[in-house]
Amino acid sequence: DISITKVGVVRFNPFKDTGGDQSFVIALLDSKNNGLVLSSLYAREGTRVYTKPIEKGLSTYHLSKEEEEAIKKAINP
C-alpha cells in the first residue's frame, strides 16, 4: 500500500503586479518521498492546474522554485 504521509503547501503570486497569493503548490509524498506535486496557477483569465510525478524527492520534469519549496516542506516540516 502507498500512503501519503508527508504534505507541503506553498501559496504564491505568479504575477507580481496584480492579485494576491491565490496560486498554490501542494506536495503529496509517501514515506519514501514518492508522490506528486499539484500546482494551481490563478489568473484573471482562469485557473490552470498541473501535476508532476515525484520519485525520491525529485522529478524528471523541471520544477519551479515553489514546487521545490513545497517538496522541501513536505520532507522537512
N, CA, C and O atoms as a Tripos MOL2 file, in Angstrom:
@<TRIPOS>MOLECULE
protein
  308   307    77     0     0
PROTEIN
NO_CHARGES

@<TRIPOS>ATOM
      1 N           0.8130   -1.1850    0.0000 N.3       1 ASP1
      2 CA          0.0000    0.0000    0.0000 C.3       1 ASP1
      3 C           0.8640    1.2590    0.0000 C.2       1 ASP1
      4 O           1.9150    1.3080    0.6390 O.2       1 ASP1
      5 N           0.4060    2.2680   -0.7230 N.am      2 ILE2
      6 CA          1.0790    3.5620   -0.7290 C.3       2 ILE2
      7 C           0.1900    4.5390    0.0170 C.2       2 ILE2
      8 O          -0.9970    4.6750   -0.2800 O.2       2 ILE2
      9 N           0.7820    5.2150    0.9870 N.am      3 SER3
     10 CA          0.0290    6.1840    1.7820 C.3       3 SER3
     11 C           0.7330    7.5280    1.7720 C.2       3 SER3
     12 O           1.9590    7.6010    1.8640 O.2       3 SER3
     13 N          -0.0440    8.5770    1.6610 N.am      4 ILE4
     14 CA          0.5090    9.9330    1.7610 C.3       4 ILE4
     15 C           0.8140   10.1830    3.2330 C.2       4 ILE4
     16 O          -0.0830   10.1680    4.0760 O.2       4 ILE4
     17 N           2.0810   10.4100    3.5270 N.am      5 THR5
     18 CA          2.4880   10.6550    4.9080 C.3       5 THR5
     19 C           3.1320   12.0290    5.0730 C.2       5 THR5
     20 O           3.3670   12.4800    6.1940 O.2       5 THR5
     21 N           3.4160   12.6940    3.9460 N.am      6 LYS6
     22 CA          4.0920   13.9940    4.0050 C.3       6 LYS6
     23 C           3.3890   14.9720    3.0740 C.2       6 LYS6
     24 O           3.1030   14.6530    1.9200 O.2       6 LYS6
     25 N           3.1150   16.1650    3.5890 N.am      7 VAL7
     26 CA          2.4130   17.1860    2.8120 C.3       7 VAL7
     27 C           3.1270   18.5220    2.9900 C.2       7 VAL7
     28 O           3.4690   18.9080    4.1080 O.2       7 VAL7
     29 N           3.3470   19.2190    1.8910 N.am      8 GLY8
     30 CA          3.9050   20.5620    1.9380 C.3       8 GLY8
     31 C           3.0780   21.4790    1.0580 C.2       8 GLY8
     32 O           2.7230   21.1140   -0.0620 O.2       8 GLY8
     33 N           2.7700   22.6700    1.5570 N.am      9 VAL9
     34 CA          1.9320   23.6250    0.8220 C.3       9 VAL9
     35 C           2.6510   24.9660    0.7290 C.2       9 VAL9
     36 O           3.2160   25.4540    1.7080 O.2       9 VAL9
     37 N           2.6210   25.5510   -0.4670 N.am     10 VAL10
     38 CA          3.1850   26.8870   -0.6880 C.3      10 VAL10
     39 C           2.1610   27.7030   -1.4540 C.2      10 VAL10
     40 O           1.6980   27.2850   -2.5150 O.2      10 VAL10
     41 N           1.8020   28.8670   -0.9220 N.am     11 ARG11
     42 CA          0.9450   29.8200   -1.6340 C.3      11 ARG11
     43 C           1.8340   30.9110   -2.1940 C.2      11 ARG11
     44 O           2.8210   31.3000   -1.5710 O.2      11 ARG11
     45 N           1.4770   31.4090   -3.3860 N.am     12 PHE12
     46 CA          2.3160   32.4370   -4.0020 C.3      12 PHE12
     47 C           1.5340   33.2090   -5.0510 C.2      12 PHE12
     48 O           0.4320   32.8230   -5.4420 O.2      12 PHE12
     49 N           2.1280   34.3060   -5.4960 N.am     13 ASN13
     50 CA          1.5530   35.1420   -6.5410 C.3      13 ASN13
     51 C           2.4900   35.0890   -7.7510 C.2      13 ASN13
     52 O           3.5820   35.6550   -7.7000 O.2      13 ASN13
     53 N           2.0870   34.4170   -8.8400 N.am     14 PRO14
     54 CA          2.9760   34.3180  -10.0020 C.3      14 PRO14
     55 C           3.0790   35.6190  -10.7950 C.2      14 PRO14
     56 O           3.9850   35.7850  -11.6120 O.2      14 PRO14
     57 N           2.1420   36.5440  -10.5480 N.am     15 PHE15
     58 CA          2.1160   37.8050  -11.2770 C.3      15 PHE15
     59 C           2.2910   38.9370  -10.2800 C.2      15 PHE15
     60 O           1.3120   39.3900   -9.6870 O.2      15 PHE15
     61 N           3.4970   39.3940  -10.0870 N.am     16 LYS16
     62 CA          3.8250   40.3270   -9.0090 C.3      16 LYS16
     63 C           3.0720   41.6560   -9.0820 C.2      16 LYS16
     64 O           2.9510   42.3510   -8.0740 O.2      16 LYS16
     65 N           2.5590   42.0190  -10.2810 N.am     17 ASP17
     66 CA          1.9070   43.3180  -10.4210 C.3      17 ASP17
     67 C           0.4100   43.2980  -10.1120 C.2      17 ASP17
     68 O          -0.1980   44.3620   -9.9950 O.2      17 ASP17
     69 N          -0.1990   42.1210   -9.9760 N.am     18 THR18
     70 CA         -1.6400   42.0560   -9.7100 C.3      18 THR18
     71 C          -1.9630   40.9310   -8.7430 C.2      18 THR18
     72 O          -1.1950   39.9800   -8.5930 O.2      18 THR18
     73 N          -3.1030   41.0530   -8.0940 N.am     19 GLY19
     74 CA         -3.6510   39.9810   -7.2820 C.3      19 GLY19
     75 C          -2.8920   39.6810   -6.0090 C.2      19 GLY19
     76 O          -1.9750   40.4000   -5.6120 O.2      19 GLY19
     77 N          -3.3100   38.5860   -5.3790 N.am     20 GLY20
     78 CA         -2.6960   38.1480   -4.1300 C.3      20 GLY20
     79 C          -2.1300   36.7520   -4.2850 C.2      20 GLY20
     80 O          -1.8980   36.2750   -5.3960 O.2      20 GLY20
     81 N          -1.9120   36.1040   -3.1470 N.am     21 ASP21
     82 CA         -1.3350   34.7590   -3.1430 C.3      21 ASP21
     83 C          -2.4260   33.7080   -3.3220 C.2      21 ASP21
     84 O          -2.6770   32.9110   -2.4180 O.2      21 ASP21
     85 N          -3.0710   33.7060   -4.4850 N.am     22 GLN22
     86 CA         -4.1580   32.7700   -4.7430 C.3      22 GLN22
     87 C          -3.6930   31.5270   -5.4800 C.2      22 GLN22
     88 O          -4.4600   30.5730   -5.6080 O.2      22 GLN22
     89 N          -2.4660   31.5090   -5.9660 N.am     23 SER23
     90 CA         -1.8960   30.3170   -6.5900 C.3      23 SER23
     91 C          -1.2400   29.4850   -5.4990 C.2      23 SER23
     92 O          -0.8420   30.0120   -4.4590 O.2      23 SER23
     93 N          -1.1290   28.1750   -5.7430 N.am     24 PHE24
     94 CA         -0.5300   27.3190   -4.7200 C.3      24 PHE24
     95 C           0.0820   26.0720   -5.3340 C.2      24 PHE24
     96 O          -0.2110   25.6920   -6.4680 O.2      24 PHE24
     97 N           0.9460   25.4480   -4.5370 N.am     25 VAL25
     98 CA          1.5300   24.1490   -4.8600 C.3      25 VAL25
     99 C           1.3540   23.2650   -3.6390 C.2      25 VAL25
    100 O           1.5730   23.7020   -2.5090 O.2      25 VAL25
    101 N           0.9570   22.0160   -3.8710 N.am     26 ILE26
    102 CA          0.8630   21.0320   -2.7960 C.3      26 ILE26
    103 C           1.7360   19.8430   -3.1850 C.2      26 ILE26
    104 O           1.5870   19.2840   -4.2720 O.2      26 ILE26
    105 N           2.6440   19.4610   -2.2950 N.am     27 ALA27
    106 CA          3.4320   18.2450   -2.4760 C.3      27 ALA27
    107 C           2.7970   17.1520   -1.6210 C.2      27 ALA27
    108 O           2.5840   17.3400   -0.4230 O.2      27 ALA27
    109 N           2.4970   16.0170   -2.2360 N.am     28 LEU28
    110 CA          1.9070   14.8690   -1.5410 C.3      28 LEU28
    111 C           2.8670   13.6950   -1.7170 C.2      28 LEU28
    112 O           3.0170   13.1660   -2.8180 O.2      28 LEU28
    113 N           3.5110   13.2970   -0.6310 N.am     29 LEU29
    114 CA          4.5600   12.2810   -0.7050 C.3      29 LEU29
    115 C           4.3090   11.1380    0.2710 C.2      29 LEU29
    116 O           3.6280   11.2990    1.2840 O.2      29 LEU29
    117 N           4.8770    9.9760   -0.0610 N.am     30 ASP30
    118 CA          4.8250    8.8480    0.8580 C.3      30 ASP30
    119 C           6.0970    8.8270    1.7100 C.2      30 ASP30
    120 O           6.8970    9.7610    1.6470 O.2      30 ASP30
    121 N           6.2860    7.7900    2.4900 N.am     31 SER31
    122 CA          7.4330    7.7250    3.3960 C.3      31 SER31
    123 C           8.7730    7.6280    2.6670 C.2      31 SER31
    124 O           9.8220    7.8740    3.2630 O.2      31 SER31
    125 N           8.7440    7.2710    1.3800 N.am     32 LYS32
    126 CA          9.9780    7.1810    0.5780 C.3      32 LYS32
    127 C          10.1510    8.4050   -0.3240 C.2      32 LYS32
    128 O          10.9660    8.3950   -1.2450 O.2      32 LYS32
    129 N           9.3810    9.4540   -0.0520 N.am     33 ASN33
    130 CA          9.4110   10.7110   -0.8210 C.3      33 ASN33
    131 C           8.9980   10.5300   -2.2790 C.2      33 ASN33
    132 O           9.5010   11.2220   -3.1650 O.2      33 ASN33
    133 N           8.0860    9.6010   -2.5210 N.am     34 ASN34
    134 CA          7.4830    9.4080   -3.8340 C.3      34 ASN34
    135 C           6.0640    9.9490   -3.7900 C.2      34 ASN34
    136 O           5.3820    9.8390   -2.7700 O.2      34 ASN34
    137 N           5.6190   10.5330   -4.8950 N.am     35 GLY35
    138 CA          4.2580   11.0610   -4.9540 C.3      35 GLY35
    139 C           4.1110   12.0410   -6.0880 C.2      35 GLY35
    140 O           4.4490   11.7370   -7.2320 O.2      35 GLY35
    141 N           3.5970   13.2390   -5.7690 N.am     36 LEU36
    142 CA          3.3760   14.2350   -6.8110 C.3      36 LEU36
    143 C           3.3360   15.6280   -6.2310 C.2      36 LEU36
    144 O           3.1460   15.8240   -5.0300 O.2      36 LEU36
    145 N           3.5190   16.5930   -7.1150 N.am     37 VAL37
    146 CA          3.2310   17.9830   -6.7790 C.3      37 VAL37
    147 C           2.0630   18.4140   -7.6420 C.2      37 VAL37
    148 O           2.0040   18.0950   -8.8290 O.2      37 VAL37
    149 N           1.1430   19.1340   -7.0450 N.am     38 LEU38
    150 CA         -0.0360   19.6610   -7.7200 C.3      38 LEU38
    151 C           0.0620   21.1730   -7.6630 C.2      38 LEU38
    152 O           0.0900   21.7590   -6.5810 O.2      38 LEU38
    153 N           0.1150   21.8100   -8.8360 N.am     39 SER39
    154 CA          0.2590   23.2650   -8.9190 C.3      39 SER39
    155 C          -0.9980   23.8700   -9.5060 C.2      39 SER39
    156 O          -1.5200   23.3860  -10.5100 O.2      39 SER39
    157 N          -1.4870   24.9380   -8.8750 N.am     40 SER40
    158 CA         -2.6390   25.6760   -9.3650 C.3      40 SER40
    159 C          -2.2250   27.1290   -9.5630 C.2      40 SER40
    160 O          -1.8550   27.8100   -8.6070 O.2      40 SER40
    161 N          -2.2880   27.6020  -10.8080 N.am     41 LEU41
    162 CA         -1.9180   28.9720  -11.1350 C.3      41 LEU41
    163 C          -3.1770   29.7710  -11.4320 C.2      41 LEU41
    164 O          -3.8840   29.5080  -12.4050 O.2      41 LEU41
    165 N          -3.4430   30.7540  -10.5750 N.am     42 TYR42
    166 CA         -4.6310   31.5850  -10.7090 C.3      42 TYR42
    167 C          -4.2960   32.8410  -11.5130 C.2      42 TYR42
    168 O          -3.3040   33.5190  -11.2450 O.2      42 TYR42
    169 N          -5.1330   33.1350  -12.4940 N.am     43 ALA43
    170 CA         -5.0140   34.3590  -13.2800 C.3      43 ALA43
    171 C          -6.4210   34.8780  -13.5530 C.2      43 ALA43
    172 O          -7.3940   34.1440  -13.3820 O.2      43 ALA43
    173 N          -6.5350   36.1110  -13.9660 N.am     44 ARG44
    174 CA         -7.8510   36.6840  -14.2590 C.3      44 ARG44
    175 C          -8.5830   35.8990  -15.3440 C.2      44 ARG44
    176 O          -9.8080   35.7760  -15.3170 O.2      44 ARG44
    177 N          -7.8180   35.3700  -16.2980 N.am     45 GLU45
    178 CA         -8.4180   34.6480  -17.4210 C.3      45 GLU45
    179 C          -8.8790   33.2420  -17.0490 C.2      45 GLU45
    180 O          -9.6360   32.6170  -17.7920 O.2      45 GLU45
    181 N          -8.4240   32.7440  -15.8980 N.am     46 GLY46
    182 CA         -8.7950   31.4000  -15.4780 C.3      46 GLY46
    183 C          -7.7110   30.7850  -14.6150 C.2      46 GLY46
    184 O          -6.6820   31.4030  -14.3410 O.2      46 GLY46
    185 N          -7.9620   29.5620  -14.1960 N.am     47 THR47
    186 CA         -7.0150   28.8400  -13.3520 C.3      47 THR47
    187 C          -6.5010   27.6340  -14.1160 C.2      47 THR47
    188 O          -7.2680   26.9210  -14.7630 O.2      47 THR47
    189 N          -5.2030   27.4130  -14.0360 N.am     48 ARG48
    190 CA         -4.5830   26.2500  -14.6680 C.3      48 ARG48
    191 C          -4.0400   25.3400  -13.5800 C.2      48 ARG48
    192 O          -3.4810   25.8130  -12.5910 O.2      48 ARG48
    193 N          -4.2010   24.0390  -13.7590 N.am     49 VAL49
    194 CA         -3.7420   23.0640  -12.7870 C.3      49 VAL49
    195 C          -2.7850   22.0990  -13.4760 C.2      49 VAL49
    196 O          -3.0670   21.5880  -14.5600 O.2      49 VAL49
    197 N          -1.6460   21.8590  -12.8240 N.am     50 TYR50
    198 CA         -0.6180   20.9650  -13.3550 C.3      50 TYR50
    199 C          -0.2040   19.9790  -12.2690 C.2      50 TYR50
    200 O          -0.3200   20.2710  -11.0780 O.2      50 TYR50
    201 N           0.2720   18.8250  -12.6820 N.am     51 THR51
    202 CA          0.8270   17.8680  -11.7340 C.3      51 THR51
    203 C           2.0990   17.2650  -12.3210 C.2      51 THR51
    204 O           2.2240   17.0980  -13.5340 O.2      51 THR51
    205 N           3.0340   16.9430  -11.4380 N.am     52 LYS52
    206 CA          4.2990   16.3330  -11.8450 C.3      52 LYS52
    207 C           4.6130   15.2040  -10.8770 C.2      52 LYS52
    208 O           4.4410   15.3570   -9.6680 O.2      52 LYS52
    209 N           5.0750   14.0660  -11.4030 N.am     53 PRO53
    210 CA          5.4350   12.9560  -10.5240 C.3      53 PRO53
    211 C           6.7300   13.2460   -9.7730 C.2      53 PRO53
    212 O           7.6240   13.9250  -10.2790 O.2      53 PRO53
    213 N           6.8090   12.7180   -8.5580 N.am     54 ILE54
    214 CA          7.9960   12.8720   -7.7250 C.3      54 ILE54
    215 C           8.4690   11.4790   -7.3080 C.2      54 ILE54
    216 O           7.6850   10.6720   -6.8090 O.2      54 ILE54
    217 N           9.7540   11.2080   -7.5170 N.am     55 GLU55
    218 CA         10.3630    9.9540   -7.0710 C.3      55 GLU55
    219 C          11.5980   10.2810   -6.2560 C.2      55 GLU55
    220 O          12.5130   10.9550   -6.7300 O.2      55 GLU55
    221 N          11.6130    9.7910   -5.0150 N.am     56 LYS56
    222 CA         12.7250   10.0360   -4.0930 C.3      56 LYS56
    223 C          13.0200   11.5280   -3.9500 C.2      56 LYS56
    224 O          14.1790   11.9320   -3.8480 O.2      56 LYS56
    225 N          11.9700   12.3370   -3.9440 N.am     57 GLY57
    226 CA         12.1050   13.7760   -3.7400 C.3      57 GLY57
    227 C          12.4810   14.5720   -4.9780 C.2      57 GLY57
    228 O          12.6710   15.7860   -4.8960 O.2      57 GLY57
    229 N          12.5910   13.9090   -6.1270 N.am     58 LEU58
    230 CA         12.9900   14.5690   -7.3710 C.3      58 LEU58
    231 C          11.9800   14.2890   -8.4770 C.2      58 LEU58
    232 O          11.1580   13.3790   -8.3630 O.2      58 LEU58
    233 N          12.0460   15.0770   -9.5480 N.am     59 SER59
    234 CA         11.1690   14.8660  -10.6920 C.3      59 SER59
    235 C          11.9890   14.8870  -11.9770 C.2      59 SER59
    236 O          13.0150   15.5620  -12.0590 O.2      59 SER59
    237 N          11.5310   14.1490  -12.9680 N.am     60 THR60
    238 CA         12.1670   14.2000  -14.2830 C.3      60 THR60
    239 C          11.7510   15.4710  -15.0260 C.2      60 THR60
    240 O          12.3540   15.8290  -16.0380 O.2      60 THR60
    241 N          10.7200   16.1520  -14.5200 N.am     61 TYR61
    242 CA         10.2590   17.4020  -15.0940 C.3      61 TYR61
    243 C          10.9150   18.5680  -14.3640 C.2      61 TYR61
    244 O          11.2860   18.4500  -13.1960 O.2      61 TYR61
    245 N          11.0550   19.6870  -15.0550 N.am     62 HIS62
    246 CA         11.5770   20.9000  -14.4140 C.3      62 HIS62
    247 C          10.6170   21.3250  -13.3090 C.2      62 HIS62
    248 O           9.4050   21.3770  -13.5180 O.2      62 HIS62
    249 N          11.1610   21.6290  -12.1350 N.am     63 LEU63
    250 CA         10.3500   22.0800  -11.0080 C.3      63 LEU63
    251 C          10.5560   23.5690  -10.7990 C.2      63 LEU63
    252 O          11.6800   24.0690  -10.8560 O.2      63 LEU63
    253 N           9.4640   24.2680  -10.5590 N.am     64 SER64
    254 CA          9.5560   25.6930  -10.2190 C.3      64 SER64
    255 C          10.1210   25.8190   -8.8030 C.2      64 SER64
    256 O          10.1790   24.8390   -8.0610 O.2      64 SER64
    257 N          10.5330   27.0250   -8.4390 N.am     65 LYS65
    258 CA         11.0620   27.2270   -7.0800 C.3      65 LYS65
    259 C           9.9760   26.9550   -6.0400 C.2      65 LYS65
    260 O          10.2760   26.4760   -4.9460 O.2      65 LYS65
    261 N           8.7150   27.2560   -6.3700 N.am     66 GLU66
    262 CA          7.6130   26.9980   -5.4400 C.3      66 GLU66
    263 C           7.3760   25.4930   -5.2810 C.2      66 GLU66
    264 O           7.0950   25.0200   -4.1790 O.2      66 GLU66
    265 N           7.4870   24.7460   -6.3760 N.am     67 GLU67
    266 CA          7.3360   23.2880   -6.2910 C.3      67 GLU67
    267 C           8.4590   22.6820   -5.4570 C.2      67 GLU67
    268 O           8.2200   21.8020   -4.6290 O.2      67 GLU67
    269 N           9.6800   23.1520   -5.6760 N.am     68 GLU68
    270 CA         10.8170   22.6700   -4.8810 C.3      68 GLU68
    271 C          10.6200   22.9940   -3.4050 C.2      68 GLU68
    272 O          10.9340   22.1750   -2.5400 O.2      68 GLU68
    273 N          10.1050   24.1780   -3.1180 N.am     69 GLU69
    274 CA          9.8660   24.5840   -1.7350 C.3      69 GLU69
    275 C           8.8080   23.7040   -1.0750 C.2      69 GLU69
    276 O           8.9600   23.3210    0.0850 O.2      69 GLU69
    277 N           7.7400   23.3820   -1.8000 N.am     70 ALA70
    278 CA          6.6810   22.5250   -1.2520 C.3      70 ALA70
    279 C           7.2230   21.1280   -0.9500 C.2      70 ALA70
    280 O           6.8690   20.5330    0.0680 O.2      70 ALA70
    281 N           8.0740   20.6060   -1.8250 N.am     71 ILE71
    282 CA          8.6820   19.2880   -1.5870 C.3      71 ILE71
    283 C           9.5680   19.3470   -0.3510 C.2      71 ILE71
    284 O           9.5200   18.4460    0.4870 O.2      71 ILE71
    285 N          10.3710   20.3880   -0.2270 N.am     72 LYS72
    286 CA         11.2390   20.5350    0.9580 C.3      72 LYS72
    287 C          10.4040   20.6260    2.2370 C.2      72 LYS72
    288 O          10.7610   20.0360    3.2570 O.2      72 LYS72
    289 N           9.2930   21.3640    2.1810 N.am     73 LYS73
    290 CA          8.4190   21.4780    3.3610 C.3      73 LYS73
    291 C           7.8220   20.1270    3.7330 C.2      73 LYS73
    292 O           7.6680   19.8160    4.9140 O.2      73 LYS73
    293 N           7.4860   19.3220    2.7250 N.am     74 ALA74
    294 CA          6.9130   18.0080    2.9950 C.3      74 ALA74
    295 C           7.9570   17.0770    3.6150 C.2      74 ALA74
    296 O           7.6530   16.3310    4.5460 O.2      74 ALA74
    297 N           9.1790   17.1220    3.0990 N.am     75 ILE75
    298 CA         10.2320   16.2270    3.5740 C.3      75 ILE75
    299 C          10.7660   16.6670    4.9310 C.2      75 ILE75
    300 O          11.0340   15.8330    5.7950 O.2      75 ILE75
    301 N          10.9210   17.9740    5.1200 N.am     76 ASN76
    302 CA         11.4500   18.5220    6.3760 C.3      76 ASN76
    303 C          10.4770   19.5550    6.9410 C.2      76 ASN76
    304 O          10.6870   20.7580    6.7900 O.2      76 ASN76
    305 N           9.4080   19.0800    7.5950 N.am     77 PRO77
    306 CA          8.3740   20.0190    8.0800 C.3      77 PRO77
    307 C           8.8750   20.9770    9.1530 C.2      77 PRO77
    308 O           8.1130   21.8110    9.6420 O.2      77 PRO77
@<TRIPOS>BOND
     1     1     2 1
     2     2     3 1
     3     3     4 2
     4     3     5 am
     5     5     6 1
     6     6     7 1
     7     7     8 2
     8     7     9 am
     9     9    10 1
    10    10    11 1
    11    11    12 2
    12    11    13 am
    13    13    14 1
    14    14    15 1
    15    15    16 2
    16    15    17 am
    17    17    18 1
    18    18    19 1
    19    19    20 2
    20    19    21 am
    21    21    22 1
    22    22    23 1
    23    23    24 2
    24    23    25 am
    25    25    26 1
    26    26    27 1
    27    27    28 2
    28    27    29 am
    29    29    30 1
    30    30    31 1
    31    31    32 2
    32    31    33 am
    33    33    34 1
    34    34    35 1
    35    35    36 2
    36    35    37 am
    37    37    38 1
    38    38    39 1
    39    39    40 2
    40    39    41 am
    41    41    42 1
    42    42    43 1
    43    43    44 2
    44    43    45 am
    45    45    46 1
    46    46    47 1
    47    47    48 2
    48    47    49 am
    49    49    50 1
    50    50    51 1
    51    51    52 2
    52    51    53 am
    53    53    54 1
    54    54    55 1
    55    55    56 2
    56    55    57 am
    57    57    58 1
    58    58    59 1
    59    59    60 2
    60    59    61 am
    61    61    62 1
    62    62    63 1
    63    63    64 2
    64    63    65 am
    65    65    66 1
    66    66    67 1
    67    67    68 2
    68    67    69 am
    69    69    70 1
    70    70    71 1
    71    71    72 2
    72    71    73 am
    73    73    74 1
    74    74    75 1
    75    75    76 2
    76    75    77 am
    77    77    78 1
    78    78    79 1
    79    79    80 2
    80    79    81 am
    81    81    82 1
    82    82    83 1
    83    83    84 2
    84    83    85 am
    85    85    86 1
    86    86    87 1
    87    87    88 2
    88    87    89 am
    89    89    90 1
    90    90    91 1
    91    91    92 2
    92    91    93 am
    93    93    94 1
    94    94    95 1
    95    95    96 2
    96    95    97 am
    97    97    98 1
    98    98    99 1
    99    99   100 2
   100    99   101 am
   101   101   102 1
   102   102   103 1
   103   103   104 2
   104   103   105 am
   105   105   106 1
   106   106   107 1
   107   107   108 2
   108   107   109 am
   109   109   110 1
   110   110   111 1
   111   111   112 2
   112   111   113 am
   113   113   114 1
   114   114   115 1
   115   115   116 2
   116   115   117 am
   117   117   118 1
   118   118   119 1
   119   119   120 2
   120   119   121 am
   121   121   122 1
   122   122   123 1
   123   123   124 2
   124   123   125 am
   125   125   126 1
   126   126   127 1
   127   127   128 2
   128   127   129 am
   129   129   130 1
   130   130   131 1
   131   131   132 2
   132   131   133 am
   133   133   134 1
   134   134   135 1
   135   135   136 2
   136   135   137 am
   137   137   138 1
   138   138   139 1
   139   139   140 2
   140   139   141 am
   141   141   142 1
   142   142   143 1
   143   143   144 2
   144   143   145 am
   145   145   146 1
   146   146   147 1
   147   147   148 2
   148   147   149 am
   149   149   150 1
   150   150   151 1
   151   151   152 2
   152   151   153 am
   153   153   154 1
   154   154   155 1
   155   155   156 2
   156   155   157 am
   157   157   158 1
   158   158   159 1
   159   159   160 2
   160   159   161 am
   161   161   162 1
   162   162   163 1
   163   163   164 2
   164   163   165 am
   165   165   166 1
   166   166   167 1
   167   167   168 2
   168   167   169 am
   169   169   170 1
   170   170   171 1
   171   171   172 2
   172   171   173 am
   173   173   174 1
   174   174   175 1
   175   175   176 2
   176   175   177 am
   177   177   178 1
   178   178   179 1
   179   179   180 2
   180   179   181 am
   181   181   182 1
   182   182   183 1
   183   183   184 2
   184   183   185 am
   185   185   186 1
   186   186   187 1
   187   187   188 2
   188   187   189 am
   189   189   190 1
   190   190   191 1
   191   191   192 2
   192   191   193 am
   193   193   194 1
   194   194   195 1
   195   195   196 2
   196   195   197 am
   197   197   198 1
   198   198   199 1
   199   199   200 2
   200   199   201 am
   201   201   202 1
   202   202   203 1
   203   203   204 2
   204   203   205 am
   205   205   206 1
   206   206   207 1
   207   207   208 2
   208   207   209 am
   209   209   210 1
   210   210   211 1
   211   211   212 2
   212   211   213 am
   213   213   214 1
   214   214   215 1
   215   215   216 2
   216   215   217 am
   217   217   218 1
   218   218   219 1
   219   219   220 2
   220   219   221 am
   221   221   222 1
   222   222   223 1
   223   223   224 2
   224   223   225 am
   225   225   226 1
   226   226   227 1
   227   227   228 2
   228   227   229 am
   229   229   230 1
   230   230   231 1
   231   231   232 2
   232   231   233 am
   233   233   234 1
   234   234   235 1
   235   235   236 2
   236   235   237 am
   237   237   238 1
   238   238   239 1
   239   239   240 2
   240   239   241 am
   241   241   242 1
   242   242   243 1
   243   243   244 2
   244   243   245 am
   245   245   246 1
   246   246   247 1
   247   247   248 2
   248   247   249 am
   249   249   250 1
   250   250   251 1
   251   251   252 2
   252   251   253 am
   253   253   254 1
   254   254   255 1
   255   255   256 2
   256   255   257 am
   257   257   258 1
   258   258   259 1
   259   259   260 2
   260   259   261 am
   261   261   262 1
   262   262   263 1
   263   263   264 2
   264   263   265 am
   265   265   266 1
   266   266   267 1
   267   267   268 2
   268   267   269 am
   269   269   270 1
   270   270   271 1
   271   271   272 2
   272   271   273 am
   273   273   274 1
   274   274   275 1
   275   275   276 2
   276   275   277 am
   277   277   278 1
   278   278   279 1
   279   279   280 2
   280   279   281 am
   281   281   282 1
   282   282   283 1
   283   283   284 2
   284   283   285 am
   285   285   286 1
   286   286   287 1
   287   287   288 2
   288   287   289 am
   289   289   290 1
   290   290   291 1
   291   291   292 2
   292   291   293 am
   293   293   294 1
   294   294   295 1
   295   295   296 2
   296   295   297 am
   297   297   298 1
   298   298   299 1
   299   299   300 2
   300   299   301 am
   301   301   302 1
   302   302   303 1
   303   303   304 2
   304   303   305 am
   305   305   306 1
   306   306   307 1
   307   307   308 2
@<TRIPOS>SUBSTRUCTURE
     1 ASP1         2 RESIDUE 1 A ASP
     2 ILE2         6 RESIDUE 1 A ILE
     3 SER3        10 RESIDUE 1 A SER
     4 ILE4        14 RESIDUE 1 A ILE
     5 THR5        18 RESIDUE 1 A THR
     6 LYS6        22 RESIDUE 1 A LYS
     7 VAL7        26 RESIDUE 1 A VAL
     8 GLY8        30 RESIDUE 1 A GLY
     9 VAL9        34 RESIDUE 1 A VAL
    10 VAL10       38 RESIDUE 1 A VAL
    11 ARG11       42 RESIDUE 1 A ARG
    12 PHE12       46 RESIDUE 1 A PHE
    13 ASN13       50 RESIDUE 1 A ASN
    14 PRO14       54 RESIDUE 1 A PRO
    15 PHE15       58 RESIDUE 1 A PHE
    16 LYS16       62 RESIDUE 1 A LYS
    17 ASP17       66 RESIDUE 1 A ASP
    18 THR18       70 RESIDUE 1 A THR
    19 GLY19       74 RESIDUE 1 A GLY
    20 GLY20       78 RESIDUE 1 A GLY
    21 ASP21       82 RESIDUE 1 A ASP
    22 GLN22       86 RESIDUE 1 A GLN
    23 SER23       90 RESIDUE 1 A SER
    24 PHE24       94 RESIDUE 1 A PHE
    25 VAL25       98 RESIDUE 1 A VAL
    26 ILE26      102 RESIDUE 1 A ILE
    27 ALA27      106 RESIDUE 1 A ALA
    28 LEU28      110 RESIDUE 1 A LEU
    29 LEU29      114 RESIDUE 1 A LEU
    30 ASP30      118 RESIDUE 1 A ASP
    31 SER31      122 RESIDUE 1 A SER
    32 LYS32      126 RESIDUE 1 A LYS
    33 ASN33      130 RESIDUE 1 A ASN
    34 ASN34      134 RESIDUE 1 A ASN
    35 GLY35      138 RESIDUE 1 A GLY
    36 LEU36      142 RESIDUE 1 A LEU
    37 VAL37      146 RESIDUE 1 A VAL
    38 LEU38      150 RESIDUE 1 A LEU
    39 SER39      154 RESIDUE 1 A SER
    40 SER40      158 RESIDUE 1 A SER
    41 LEU41      162 RESIDUE 1 A LEU
    42 TYR42      166 RESIDUE 1 A TYR
    43 ALA43      170 RESIDUE 1 A ALA
    44 ARG44      174 RESIDUE 1 A ARG
    45 GLU45      178 RESIDUE 1 A GLU
    46 GLY46      182 RESIDUE 1 A GLY
    47 THR47      186 RESIDUE 1 A THR
    48 ARG48      190 RESIDUE 1 A ARG
    49 VAL49      194 RESIDUE 1 A VAL
    50 TYR50      198 RESIDUE 1 A TYR
    51 THR51      202 RESIDUE 1 A THR
    52 LYS52      206 RESIDUE 1 A LYS
    53 PRO53      210 RESIDUE 1 A PRO
    54 ILE54      214 RESIDUE 1 A ILE
    55 GLU55      218 RESIDUE 1 A GLU
    56 LYS56      222 RESIDUE 1 A LYS
    57 GLY57      226 RESIDUE 1 A GLY
    58 LEU58      230 RESIDUE 1 A LEU
    59 SER59      234 RESIDUE 1 A SER
    60 THR60      238 RESIDUE 1 A THR
    61 TYR61      242 RESIDUE 1 A TYR
    62 HIS62      246 RESIDUE 1 A HIS
    63 LEU63      250 RESIDUE 1 A LEU
    64 SER64      254 RESIDUE 1 A SER
    65 LYS65      258 RESIDUE 1 A LYS
    66 GLU66      262 RESIDUE 1 A GLU
    67 GLU67      266 RESIDUE 1 A GLU
    68 GLU68      270 RESIDUE 1 A GLU
    69 GLU69      274 RESIDUE 1 A GLU
    70 ALA70      278 RESIDUE 1 A ALA
    71 ILE71      282 RESIDUE 1 A ILE
    72 LYS72      286 RESIDUE 1 A LYS
    73 LYS73      290 RESIDUE 1 A LYS
    74 ALA74      294 RESIDUE 1 A ALA
    75 ILE75      298 RESIDUE 1 A ILE
    76 ASN76      302 RESIDUE 1 A ASN
    77 PRO77      306 RESIDUE 1 A PRO
